[in-house]
Amino acid sequence: MMDQFSLRSNSIFALLCCLAISLSPQSNPVYAQENDSGKLIVEADNSLEWRRQEQLYIAIGNAIAIQADITLKADRIEASYKDDDKQQGETAGSDNSEGDINITRIKGSGGAELIRGDIIANADMIDYNMVDDRAVLTGGNPRVVSPREQVTAKTSIVYNRSKREVVAEGNAAIMLNDGRYLKANRVFATLNEEENDFTFVQAIGNAEVFSPKATGNQEARADEIEYTKDNGIAILTGSVEMLEGANVMKGDRAEINLDTGVSSITSDSGRVGGVFTSTN
């Protein structure tokens, strides 16, 4: 049992395993600065394994892992770690209470849910690299929900927190609470410093934008759409279609102010086309 330690229990939450693991400041400097608990707390219904040779903890059965302001829930959670310099040269079975262990990666599989403040992420699997500050959500129609918006996808959502970037792949969408949305095969977005609002969104492949309040339920489609939050402008390029009820305008490039609803459309050939239907 030098390389693996396992605890098991069949009763609900009869197993409560609290692992006080010191984290390196560089592994998550933002969390350490704002809410440095210095601990990883793990709970599970069924079992907790400590594989020392692999430097890995495994929690199974309604598992929960908490570190600072991050909570990860899943059927199975794996936490990888590395010993710091104080533990170099120690044997795998030795008890070195003075050494620090740096959690480098936490992975939840099976109905995984990641919670940080009022932001909730769900997927079949969530893989959070704490060194790179990067979370990857796959399977089970990944979704990230905040009070202002939600991001959904069929394939994956990647959140690179160090760069404040979000990439959603496969029928991806960013939907705001006011009814506006951007959809495409792939959606890339950047966040503000507070990480509570998007500053720029790029939608690529079968892109679609909709803004009901500003444009009177106007919908626009294009090969690619770029939206900048500061000026409220969405730039559409490639096979552009602007639709409002039965009215349709087509061109190669369009510009829509999502705040005011003012829009214009142009064509590389110099001519644009439209079909307008009278409501009388």
C-alpha positions in Angstrom: 0.0 0.0 0.0 2.9 2.3 -0.5 1.7 3.6 -3.8 -2.1 3.6 -3.3 -4.4 4.6 -0.4 -8.1 3.9 -0.6 -11.1 4.6 1.7 -14.6 3.3 1.1 -18.0 3.8 2.5 -21.5 2.9 1.3 -23.4 5.4 3.4 -24.3 8.8 2.1 -21.5 11.2 2.8 -20.2 8.9 5.5 -16.8 9.5 4.0 -15.6 13.1 4.5 -12.0 13.5 3.4 -10.4 16.9 3.9 -7.0 17.1 2.4 -5.1 20.2 3.6 -2.8 20.7 0.7 -0.7 23.9 0.5 -0.9 25.4 -3.0 1.9 27.3 -4.7 1.1 31.0 -5.2 2.0 30.8 -8.8 -0.5 28.0 -9.5 -3.4 30.5 -9.2 -2.2 34.0 -8.3 -5.6 35.6 -8.7 -7.3 33.2 -6.3 -4.4 33.3 -3.9 -4.6 37.1 -3.7 -8.4 37.3 -3.4 -9.3 34.2 -1.4 -6.3 32.0 -0.6 -7.7 29.2 1.5 -4.5 27.2 1.0 -6.5 24.0 1.0 -8.1 21.5 -1.3 -11.1 19.9 0.3 -12.4 16.6 -1.2 -15.7 14.8 -0.4 -17.1 11.6 -1.9 -19.8 9.0 -1.2 -17.9 5.9 -2.2 -14.1 6.1 -2.2 -11.0 8.2 -2.1 -7.8 6.9 -3.5 -4.3 8.4 -3.0 -1.9 7.1 -5.7 1.4 8.5 -4.4 3.5 7.1 -7.2 1.3 8.7 -9.8 0.8 11.9 -7.6 -2.9 11.6 -8.0 -6.1 11.7 -5.8 -9.3 10.0 -7.1 -12.7 10.6 -5.5 -15.6 8.5 -6.6 -19.4 8.9 -6.0 -21.0 12.4 -5.9 -17.5 13.8 -5.5 -16.8 17.4 -4.6 -13.5 19.3 -4.7 -13.2 22.8 -3.3 -10.2 25.1 -3.6 -10.5 28.8 -2.7 -13.6 30.0 -4.6 -13.7 27.1 -7.0 -16.1 24.1 -6.5 -16.1 21.1 -8.8 -18.7 18.4 -8.6 -18.8 15.2 -10.6 -19.3 11.4 -10.4 -15.5 11.1 -10.4 -12.9 13.6 -9.7 -9.1 13.3 -10.2 -6.7 15.8 -8.8 -3.0 15.7 -10.0 -0.3 17.3 -7.9 3.5 17.9 -7.8 5.7 17.9 -4.7 7.7 21.1 -4.1 11.4 21.2 -3.5 11.0 20.4 0.2 9.8 16.9 -0.7 12.4 16.1 -3.3 14.3 13.0 -2.2 11.6 11.8 0.1 10.2 8.3 -0.4 6.7 7.7 -1.7 5.5 6.4 1.7 7.3 9.0 3.9 5.4 11.4 6.0 6.7 14.9 5.4 4.2 17.3 6.9 6.4 20.3 6.2 6.5 19.9 2.5 4.0 21.5 0.2 2.0 19.8 -2.5 0.9 21.9 -5.6 -2.3 20.9 -7.2 -1.7 21.2 -11.0 -4.9 19.7 -12.5 -8.4 18.8 -11.4 -10.7 16.7 -13.7 -14.3 15.9 -13.1 -16.2 13.3 -15.2 -19.8 12.3 -15.2 -22.3 15.1 -14.8 -19.5 17.6 -14.0 -20.3 21.0 -12.6 -17.8 23.8 -11.9 -18.9 26.7 -9.7 -17.0 30.0 -9.2 -19.1 32.8 -7.6 -22.2 33.3 -9.7 -20.7 31.5 -12.7 -21.8 27.8 -13.3 -20.3 25.5 -15.9 -21.7 22.1 -16.8 -20.5 19.3 -19.1 -20.0 15.6 -19.1 -16.3 16.3 -18.4 -14.5 19.3 -17.0 -10.7 19.4 -17.1 -9.2 22.4 -15.2 -5.5 22.9 -15.6 -4.5 25.1 -12.7 -1.0 25.9 -13.9 -2.3 27.3 -17.2 -5.6 28.6 -15.6 -7.5 26.9 -18.4 -10.8 24.9 -18.2 -12.0 22.5 -21.0 -15.6 21.4 -21.0 -16.6 18.5 -23.3 -19.6 16.1 -23.7 -23.1 16.5 -22.5 -23.8 19.8 -24.4 -21.3 22.0 -22.4 -22.7 25.2 -21.0 -21.5 28.2 -19.0 -24.1 30.4 -17.3 -23.7 33.7 -15.6 -26.2 36.4 -14.5 -25.7 38.3 -17.7 -25.3 35.6 -20.4 -24.8 32.0 -21.2 -22.5 30.1 -23.5 -23.6 26.8 -25.0 -22.0 24.4 -27.5 -22.4 20.8 -28.8 -18.7 19.9 -28.9 -16.6 21.9 -26.4 -16.1 25.1 -24.5 -12.6 26.2 -23.5 -12.1 29.0 -21.0 -8.5 30.4 -20.8 -8.8 32.6 -17.7 -5.2 33.9 -17.9 -6.1 35.4 -21.3 -9.8 36.0 -20.5 -10.8 34.1 -23.6 -13.7 31.7 -24.3 -13.9 29.4 -27.3 -17.0 27.4 -28.0 -17.1 24.8 -30.8 -20.1 23.1 -32.5 -23.4 24.9 -32.8 -22.0 27.4 -30.4 -24.0 30.3 -29.0 -23.7 33.3 -26.7 -27.1 34.4 -25.4 -27.7 37.5 -23.4 -30.5 37.9 -20.9 -32.1 40.7 -23.0 -32.8 38.3 -25.8 -29.7 39.1 -28.0 -27.6 36.2 -29.2 -24.7 35.3 -31.5 -24.6 31.8 -33.0 -22.1 30.0 -35.2 -20.1 26.8 -35.8 -17.4 28.4 -33.7 -17.6 31.4 -31.3 -14.6 33.2 -29.8 -15.0 35.8 -27.2 -12.9 38.0 -24.9 -13.9 39.2 -21.4 -13.4 42.3 -19.4 -11.0 42.5 -16.4 -13.8 41.7 -14.0 -14.7 38.6 -16.2 -18.4 39.4 -16.0 -19.1 40.7 -19.5 -17.9 40.2 -23.1 -15.9 42.9 -24.8 -15.5 41.2 -28.2 -17.2 38.3 -30.0 -16.2 36.6 -33.2 -18.7 34.1 -34.8 -17.4 31.9 -37.6 -19.3 29.6 -39.9 -23.1 29.8 -40.4 -23.0 32.9 -38.1 -26.2 34.5 -36.9 -27.0 37.5 -34.8 -30.3 38.5 -33.3 -31.2 41.6 -31.3 -35.0 41.9 -30.6 -35.1 45.1 -28.6 -32.8 47.2 -30.8 -33.7 45.9 -34.2 -37.4 45.1 -34.0 -36.8 41.3 -34.1 -34.3 41.6 -36.9 -32.1 38.6 -37.7 -28.9 38.6 -39.7 -26.8 35.8 -41.1 -23.3 35.7 -42.6 -20.2 33.6 -43.0 -18.6 35.6 -40.2 -19.7 38.1 -37.6 -17.5 40.3 -35.3 -19.2 42.2 -32.5 -17.5 44.9 -30.4 -19.2 45.8 -27.1 -17.8 49.3 -26.7 -19.5 50.7 -29.8 -22.3 48.1 -30.1 -21.3 47.4 -33.8 -21.6 44.0 -35.4 -19.7 43.6 -38.7 -21.1 40.8 -41.0 -19.1 39.5 -43.9 -19.7 36.8 -46.6 -23.2 35.8 -47.9 -24.9 38.4 -45.7 -28.7 38.1 -45.3 -30.7 40.6 -43.1 -34.2 39.5 -42.3 -37.1 41.3 -40.6 -40.3 39.4 -40.9 -40.9 38.8 -44.6 -38.4 41.5 -45.6 -34.9 40.3 -46.8 -31.8 42.2 -47.8 -28.7 40.5 -49.3 -25.1 41.6 -49.8 -21.5 40.8 -49.1 -21.0 43.0 -46.0 -23.2 44.6 -43.4 -22.9 46.7 -40.3 -25.5 46.6 -37.5 -25.6 48.8 -34.4 -27.1 46.4 -31.9 -27.8 49.2 -29.5 -29.8 51.4 -31.9 -30.8 49.0 -34.6 -29.3 51.2 -37.4 -27.9 48.9 -40.1 -26.4 49.1 -43.6 -25.5 46.5 -46.2 -23.1 46.6 -49.2 -22.0 44.4 -52.0 -18.6 43.8 -53.6 -20.3 43.9 -57.0 -21.7 47.4 -56.2 -25.3 46.3 -56.1 -27.3 45.0 -53.2 -30.7 43.2 -53.4 -33.8 43.3 -51.2 -37.3 41.9 -51.1 -39.8 44.0 -49.0 -43.3 42.9 -48.3 -46.1 45.3 -47.4 -48.1 44.6 -44.3 -51.2 46.5 -45.6 
